[in-house]
Amino acid sequence: MRIAVSGLWHLGCVTAACLAEHDDVIAYDPDRELIARLSAGVPPIDEPGLAQLLNAGIASGRLRFSSQPDAAAAADVVWIAYDTPVDAADKADVEYVFDNTVALLPSLQPGTLVVVSSQVPVGFTARLEEHTRRAGLRVDFAYLPENLRLGQALDVFRNPDRAVAGVRSEGDKSRIAALMRPFTQNVVWMSPESAEMTKHALNGFLATSVTFINEIAGICEVTGADVKDVERGLRSDRRIGPLAYLTAGDGFAGGTLARDVHALITAAMSGHTSHAVLDGVLATNQLQQRWAERILERELVELAGTRIAILGLTYKPGTDTLRRSSAVELAARLGVRGAAVRAFDPAVRALPPDVVGSFDLTDSIHDALQDADAVVVGTPWPQFQDLRPKDFRTMRRRLVIDPKRHLEAQLRGIRNVRYFGVGLAEDRSSATHEEA
């Protein structure tokens, strides 16, 4: 099968590299500099294993790159894989995906199947179909919602639990089944509208789960319960299950979950139907994103003039992505409020232009902690678990804010360390153990 993948950032690069293990792939993006880097085997984003897989595809001859729109002309299937831009208000720029997709259509052969995987609202596929009819083109469309996760994208693409596919005809179903056969035969068939809604509903459900457990964590903090125990209790119920999205922390960030909650609210408002639960999810999450800041305000009283260390800046471990990172946003806010913020992240070599000057990036954990009044664990990188109480001795005040409780095992009950994590009734600073 000849496949063209259009849009080459995280979603597109992963899609092209995985498909090229089985089929001939031409990967297209209008950005010529990006195409030059990809042709040299250099991906635009840090995803474990992606560079190696891209280079393997190039070496095999099954993966090629182009910045020319007619590159997809001979393809049997065109896979639309643009990462939909999301602004600071979590609103998606769907026109970016629509315009780039429409630009390709005139060069396609009649009967080409266009598979959309970009993050789009309900009705997007129908809108493309209407445009195609008006333009007199004969192209078929299907919607295959992406389900990738940063840091685990290759494994998720190669070994999905299932694939959701929105199609119009039995013929399109056969082509999608052949396309997905190397990865899964468990395909859940539905209409494109239902597939688009499934993507929204999935992320909305995950966002609701995160928000729910964070509200439970807040109640734990004032009642003496421990949310980690509660999480285990919930997951042990088979109606909920061991993989439930129930890990308390400082709220969801990155724009992905919030984007789909906003999409659902917009759809509900346009249809004049209820969206109170979704409104509550966004409002509660916004409050939870300030959890660490509230602890700092309470314990330090005045933030101006304090020194605060941030350990970890990326959106999540295993990637170098800083877009919409809650740790970056916290560091910038603290800097604006007059705190001297020093941050360390093992995957970050430079700060985004919009936050340069609001806080400093250091070369080591030691430099970040030196003379700090408090430290916030922003991203739970595995290597941070090598830290021991003695590593915090250079701080002026040993105040540790650890929303996801990544360092709890090392710092619980250590003399002179005030430790705070989401869902703890009180800080674990009792002098039950001597400092190592």
C-alpha positions as CSV (number, residue, x, y, z in Angstrom):
1,M,0.0,0.0,0.0
2,R,1.3,3.5,-0.9
3,I,0.7,5.9,1.9
4,A,1.2,9.6,2.2
5,V,1.4,11.2,5.7
6,S,0.7,14.9,5.7
7,G,1.9,17.0,8.7
8,L,5.1,16.1,10.4
9,W,5.4,17.1,14.0
10,H,4.8,14.6,16.8
11,L,1.8,12.8,15.5
12,G,2.9,12.8,11.9
13,C,6.5,11.7,12.5
14,V,5.3,8.8,14.7
15,T,2.6,7.8,12.2
16,A,5.0,7.9,9.2
17,A,7.8,6.0,11.0
18,C,5.5,3.2,12.2
19,L,3.7,2.8,8.9
20,A,7.1,2.6,7.1
21,E,7.9,-0.6,9.0
22,H,5.2,-2.2,6.7
23,D,4.4,0.0,3.7
24,D,5.9,2.6,1.4
25,V,5.5,6.0,2.9
26,I,6.0,9.5,1.5
27,A,5.9,12.0,4.3
28,Y,4.9,15.5,3.4
29,D,5.0,18.9,5.2
30,P,5.2,22.4,3.6
31,D,8.1,23.4,6.0
32,R,11.2,22.9,3.9
33,E,13.6,23.2,6.8
34,L,11.7,20.6,8.7
35,I,11.9,18.3,5.7
36,A,15.6,18.8,5.4
37,R,16.1,17.8,9.0
38,L,13.8,14.8,8.7
39,S,15.6,13.6,5.6
40,A,18.7,13.6,7.6
41,G,17.0,11.5,10.3
42,V,16.5,14.2,12.8
43,P,13.0,14.4,14.3
44,P,11.6,17.8,15.5
45,I,10.6,16.4,18.9
46,D,12.3,14.2,21.5
47,E,10.3,10.9,21.6
48,P,12.0,7.7,22.8
49,G,13.0,5.5,19.8
50,L,11.6,7.9,17.2
51,A,15.0,8.9,15.7
52,Q,16.1,5.3,15.4
53,L,12.8,4.3,13.7
54,L,12.9,7.2,11.3
55,N,16.5,6.3,10.3
56,A,15.6,2.7,9.9
57,G,12.7,3.7,7.5
58,I,15.0,5.9,5.5
59,A,17.7,3.2,5.2
60,S,15.1,0.7,4.1
61,G,13.9,2.9,1.3
62,R,10.3,2.7,2.5
63,L,10.3,6.2,4.1
64,R,10.8,9.4,2.0
65,F,10.2,13.1,2.8
66,S,8.9,15.9,0.6
67,S,7.9,19.6,0.9
68,Q,6.0,19.4,-2.5
69,P,2.2,19.2,-2.2
70,D,2.0,16.8,-5.2
71,A,4.0,14.3,-3.3
72,A,0.8,12.6,-2.3
73,A,-0.5,12.3,-5.8
74,A,0.2,8.6,-6.3
75,A,-0.9,7.5,-2.8
76,D,-3.7,5.0,-2.2
77,V,-4.2,6.5,1.3
78,V,-3.4,10.0,2.6
79,W,-3.1,10.2,6.3
80,I,-3.7,13.7,7.7
81,A,-1.6,13.9,10.9
82,Y,-1.2,17.6,11.7
83,D,-0.8,18.4,15.4
84,T,-3.7,20.9,15.8
85,P,-2.3,24.2,17.3
86,V,-3.8,25.1,20.7
87,D,-3.7,28.6,22.1
88,A,-3.2,29.8,25.7
89,A,-6.9,29.5,26.2
90,D,-6.9,25.9,25.1
91,K,-8.8,26.7,21.9
92,A,-7.8,24.7,18.9
93,D,-6.9,26.3,15.5
94,V,-8.9,23.8,13.4
95,E,-8.6,26.0,10.3
96,Y,-4.8,25.2,10.2
97,V,-5.7,21.5,9.7
98,F,-8.5,22.2,7.3
99,D,-6.6,24.6,5.0
100,N,-3.6,22.2,4.8
101,T,-5.8,19.3,4.0
102,V,-7.8,21.1,1.4
103,A,-4.6,22.2,-0.3
104,L,-3.7,18.6,-1.0
105,L,-7.0,17.4,-2.4
106,P,-6.7,18.7,-6.1
107,S,-3.6,16.6,-6.6
108,L,-5.1,13.3,-5.4
109,Q,-6.3,10.5,-7.7
110,P,-10.1,9.8,-7.8
111,G,-11.0,7.3,-5.1
112,T,-8.1,8.1,-2.8
113,L,-8.9,7.5,0.9
114,V,-8.1,10.5,3.1
115,V,-7.7,9.4,6.7
116,V,-7.9,12.2,9.3
117,S,-6.2,11.7,12.6
118,S,-5.6,15.3,13.7
119,Q,-7.5,16.6,16.7
120,V,-10.6,18.1,15.2
121,P,-14.2,18.9,16.3
122,V,-17.3,16.9,15.5
123,G,-18.4,17.7,11.9
124,F,-14.9,18.2,10.6
125,T,-14.9,15.2,8.3
126,A,-18.4,16.1,7.0
127,R,-17.1,19.6,6.3
128,L,-14.2,18.2,4.2
129,E,-16.7,16.0,2.3
130,E,-18.9,19.0,1.5
131,H,-15.9,21.0,0.3
132,T,-14.9,18.0,-2.0
133,R,-18.4,17.8,-3.5
134,R,-18.5,21.5,-4.2
135,A,-15.1,21.3,-5.8
136,G,-16.1,18.3,-8.0
137,L,-13.5,16.0,-6.5
138,R,-13.9,12.3,-5.9
139,V,-12.1,11.6,-2.7
140,D,-13.2,9.4,0.2
141,F,-12.8,10.3,3.9
142,A,-12.4,8.4,7.2
143,Y,-11.7,9.5,10.7
144,L,-9.2,7.6,12.8
145,P,-8.7,9.5,16.1
146,E,-5.1,9.5,17.4
147,N,-4.4,8.2,20.8
148,L,-0.7,8.8,21.3
149,R,1.0,9.6,24.6
150,L,4.2,11.6,24.8
151,G,7.1,9.4,25.9
152,Q,5.2,6.2,24.9
153,A,4.0,7.1,21.4
154,L,5.7,4.3,19.4
155,D,4.4,1.6,21.6
156,V,0.9,3.0,21.6
157,F,0.8,3.3,17.8
158,R,2.3,-0.2,17.3
159,N,0.3,-2.0,20.0
160,P,-3.0,-0.2,20.5
161,D,-5.8,-1.6,22.7
162,R,-8.1,-1.0,19.8
163,A,-8.5,1.4,16.9
164,V,-11.6,3.6,16.6
165,A,-12.5,4.2,12.9
166,G,-15.2,6.4,11.4
167,V,-16.2,5.3,7.9
168,R,-19.0,5.9,5.4
169,S,-18.9,2.6,3.4
170,E,-18.0,-1.1,3.5
171,G,-15.2,-0.4,0.9
172,D,-13.6,2.2,3.2
173,K,-13.9,-0.2,6.1
174,S,-11.9,-2.8,4.1
175,R,-9.2,-0.3,3.3
176,I,-8.9,0.8,6.9
177,A,-8.8,-2.8,8.1
178,A,-5.9,-3.5,5.7
179,L,-4.1,-0.4,6.8
180,M,-4.4,-1.3,10.5
181,R,-3.8,-5.0,10.1
182,P,-0.1,-4.8,11.1
183,F,-1.1,-3.1,14.3
184,T,-4.4,-4.4,15.4
185,Q,-7.5,-6.3,14.2
186,N,-9.6,-4.9,17.0
187,V,-11.2,-2.0,15.2
188,V,-14.4,-0.4,16.6
189,W,-16.4,0.7,13.6
190,M,-18.7,3.8,13.6
191,S,-19.6,6.9,11.6
192,P,-17.0,9.7,11.3
193,E,-19.2,11.9,13.6
194,S,-19.2,9.2,16.3
195,A,-15.5,8.7,16.0
196,E,-14.9,12.4,16.3
197,M,-17.1,12.5,19.4
198,T,-15.4,9.4,20.8
199,K,-12.1,11.3,20.8
200,H,-13.6,14.3,22.6
201,A,-15.5,12.1,25.1
202,L,-12.4,10.0,25.9
203,N,-10.3,13.0,26.7
204,G,-13.2,14.6,28.5
205,F,-13.6,11.4,30.6
206,L,-9.9,11.4,31.5
207,A,-10.0,15.1,32.4
208,T,-13.0,14.4,34.6
209,S,-11.2,11.5,36.3
210,V,-8.1,13.7,37.0
211,T,-10.3,16.5,38.4
212,F,-12.4,14.1,40.5
213,I,-9.3,12.6,42.3
214,N,-7.8,16.0,42.8
215,E,-11.0,17.1,44.6
216,I,-10.9,14.0,46.7
217,A,-7.2,14.8,47.4
218,G,-8.3,18.2,48.7
219,I,-10.8,16.6,51.1
220,C,-8.1,14.1,52.2
221,E,-5.8,17.0,53.2
222,V,-8.4,18.4,55.6
223,T,-9.7,15.1,57.0
224,G,-6.5,13.1,57.7
225,A,-6.9,10.6,54.9
226,D,-4.2,9.9,52.3
227,V,-5.3,10.1,48.7
228,K,-2.7,7.5,47.6
229,D,-4.6,4.9,49.8
230,V,-7.8,6.1,48.3
231,E,-6.4,5.7,44.8
232,R,-5.5,2.1,45.5
233,G,-8.9,1.5,47.0
234,L,-10.7,2.8,43.9
235,R,-8.5,0.9,41.4
236,S,-9.1,-2.3,43.3
237,D,-12.8,-2.1,42.4
238,R,-13.2,-3.9,39.0
239,R,-15.9,-1.4,38.0
240,I,-13.1,1.2,38.0
241,G,-10.0,-0.9,37.3
242,P,-6.2,-0.8,37.8
243,L,-5.5,1.5,34.8
244,A,-8.0,4.2,35.8
245,Y,-6.8,7.8,35.3
246,L,-6.7,8.5,39.1
247,T,-3.4,10.0,40.1
248,A,-3.7,13.1,42.2
249,G,-1.4,16.1,41.4
250,D,-1.4,19.6,40.2
251,G,-4.1,19.2,37.5
252,F,-3.9,18.4,33.8
253,A,-1.9,20.6,31.5
254,G,-0.5,20.6,28.0
255,G,-3.7,21.7,26.3
256,T,-4.8,18.3,25.0
257,L,-7.4,17.4,27.6
258,A,-8.6,20.9,28.0
259,R,-8.9,21.4,24.3
260,D,-11.4,18.5,24.0
261,V,-13.3,19.7,27.1
262,H,-13.7,23.0,25.4
263,A,-14.8,21.3,22.2
264,L,-17.5,19.5,24.0
265,I,-18.7,22.6,25.8
266,T,-18.8,24.5,22.4
267,A,-20.8,21.6,20.9
268,A,-23.2,21.6,23.9
269,M,-23.7,25.4,23.8
270,S,-24.4,25.3,20.0
271,G,-27.1,22.7,20.7
272,H,-28.4,24.4,23.8
273,T,-27.8,21.4,26.0
274,S,-26.3,20.9,29.4
275,H,-22.5,21.1,30.1
276,A,-22.4,21.8,33.9
277,V,-20.0,18.9,34.6
278,L,-17.6,20.0,31.9
279,D,-17.7,23.6,33.2
280,G,-16.8,22.2,36.6
281,V,-13.9,20.2,35.3
282,L,-12.2,23.3,33.8
283,A,-12.9,25.5,36.9
284,T,-11.6,22.9,39.3
285,N,-8.6,22.1,37.2
286,Q,-7.6,25.8,37.0
287,L,-7.7,26.0,40.8
288,Q,-5.6,22.8,41.1
289,Q,-3.0,24.2,38.8
290,R,-2.2,26.8,41.5
291,W,-1.8,24.2,44.3
292,A,2.0,24.6,44.6
293,E,1.7,28.3,44.4
294,R,-0.8,28.4,47.3
295,I,1.5,26.3,49.4
296,L,4.5,28.6,48.7
297,E,2.3,31.7,49.6
298,R,1.2,30.1,52.8
299,E,4.7,28.9,54.0
300,L,6.8,31.8,52.7
301,V,4.2,34.6,53.2
302,E,6.0,37.0,50.8
303,L,7.3,35.6,47.5
304,A,9.2,38.7,46.4
305,G,12.9,38.2,47.4
306,T,12.7,34.5,47.9
307,R,14.7,31.9,46.0
308,I,12.8,29.0,44.6
309,A,14.1,25.9,42.8
310,I,12.1,24.1,40.1
311,L,13.1,20.5,39.4
312,G,11.7,19.5,36.0
313,L,10.1,21.7,33.3
314,T,8.9,19.4,30.6
315,Y,5.3,18.6,30.0
316,K,6.0,15.1,31.2
317,P,9.1,12.8,31.7
318,G,10.5,11.2,28.6
319,T,10.1,14.2,26.3
320,D,11.6,17.7,25.8
321,T,8.3,19.3,25.1
322,L,7.7,22.5,27.0
323,R,4.5,23.6,25.3
324,R,1.9,24.4,27.9
325,S,4.0,22.9,30.7
326,S,2.5,23.6,34.1
327,A,6.1,23.8,35.6
328,V,7.1,26.5,33.1
329,E,4.0,28.4,33.7
330,L,4.5,28.2,37.5
331,A,8.2,29.3,37.2
332,A,7.2,32.3,35.0
333,R,4.4,33.4,37.4
334,L,6.8,33.2,40.4
335,G,9.4,35.2,38.5
336,V,6.8,37.9,37.8
337,R,6.0,38.0,41.5
338,G,9.6,38.8,42.4
339,A,11.0,35.4,43.3
340,A,14.4,34.4,42.0
341,V,13.6,31.1,40.3
342,R,16.3,28.6,39.1
343,A,15.1,25.6,37.2
344,F,16.8,22.3,36.2
345,D,15.6,19.7,33.7
346,P,17.7,16.9,32.2
347,A,16.1,17.3,28.8
348,V,16.0,21.1,28.5
349,R,18.9,23.2,27.1
350,A,17.1,26.5,26.4
351,L,14.0,28.3,27.6
352,P,11.1,29.3,25.3
353,P,11.5,32.9,24.1
354,D,8.3,34.0,25.9
355,V,9.7,33.2,29.4
356,V,13.4,34.1,28.9
357,G,14.2,36.6,31.7
358,S,11.5,35.5,34.1
359,F,13.6,32.7,35.5
360,D,16.9,31.0,35.1
361,L,17.9,27.6,33.7
362,T,20.7,25.9,35.6
363,D,23.1,23.1,34.6
364,S,22.6,20.9,37.6
365,I,20.2,20.0,40.5
366,H,22.9,21.3,42.9
367,D,22.9,24.7,41.3
368,A,19.1,24.9,41.4
369,L,19.0,24.0,45.1
370,Q,21.8,26.2,46.3
371,D,20.5,28.7,48.9
372,A,16.9,28.1,47.8
373,D,14.0,28.8,50.3
374,A,11.8,26.2,48.6
375,V,11.9,23.6,45.8
376,V,9.0,22.5,43.6
377,V,9.1,19.2,41.8
378,G,7.7,20.2,38.5
379,T,8.3,17.1,36.3
380,P,8.7,13.7,38.1
381,W,11.8,12.6,36.1
382,P,13.0,9.1,37.3
383,Q,16.5,10.4,38.1
384,F,15.2,12.8,40.7
385,Q,14.5,9.7,42.8
386,D,18.2,9.3,43.3
387,L,18.1,12.5,45.5
388,R,18.6,12.0,49.2
389,P,18.1,14.3,52.2
390,K,21.7,15.3,52.2
391,D,21.3,16.8,48.7
392,F,19.0,19.4,50.2
393,R,21.4,20.7,52.8
394,T,22.5,23.6,50.7
395,M,19.0,25.1,50.8
396,R,18.3,28.1,53.1
397,R,15.0,26.6,54.1
398,R,14.1,23.0,53.3
399,L,10.6,23.4,52.0
400,V,9.8,20.7,49.4
401,I,6.6,21.1,47.3
402,D,6.0,17.8,45.5
403,P,2.5,17.7,43.9
404,K,2.8,14.1,42.6
405,R,4.7,13.0,45.7
406,H,7.6,11.8,43.6
407,L,10.1,12.1,46.4
408,E,7.9,11.1,49.3
409,A,9.8,7.8,50.1
410,Q,13.1,9.7,50.5
411,L,11.8,12.7,52.4
412,R,9.0,11.5,54.6
413,G,9.7,12.1,58.3
414,I,13.2,13.6,57.8
415,R,14.3,16.1,60.3
416,N,14.2,19.8,59.2
417,V,12.5,19.0,55.9
418,R,9.0,20.3,55.4
419,Y,7.4,18.2,52.8
420,F,4.1,18.8,51.0
421,G,2.3,16.6,48.5
422,V,-1.2,16.6,47.0
423,G,-3.6,14.6,49.2
424,L,-1.5,14.6,52.4
425,A,-3.3,15.7,55.5
426,E,-0.1,17.5,56.7
427,D,3.5,17.9,55.7
428,R,5.7,14.9,56.5
429,S,8.3,16.9,58.4
430,S,8.1,15.3,61.9
431,A,11.5,14.5,63.3
432,T,11.1,10.8,63.3
433,H,14.3,10.1,61.3
434,E,17.7,11.7,61.5
435,E,18.8,13.5,58.3
436,A,21.0,11.2,56.3
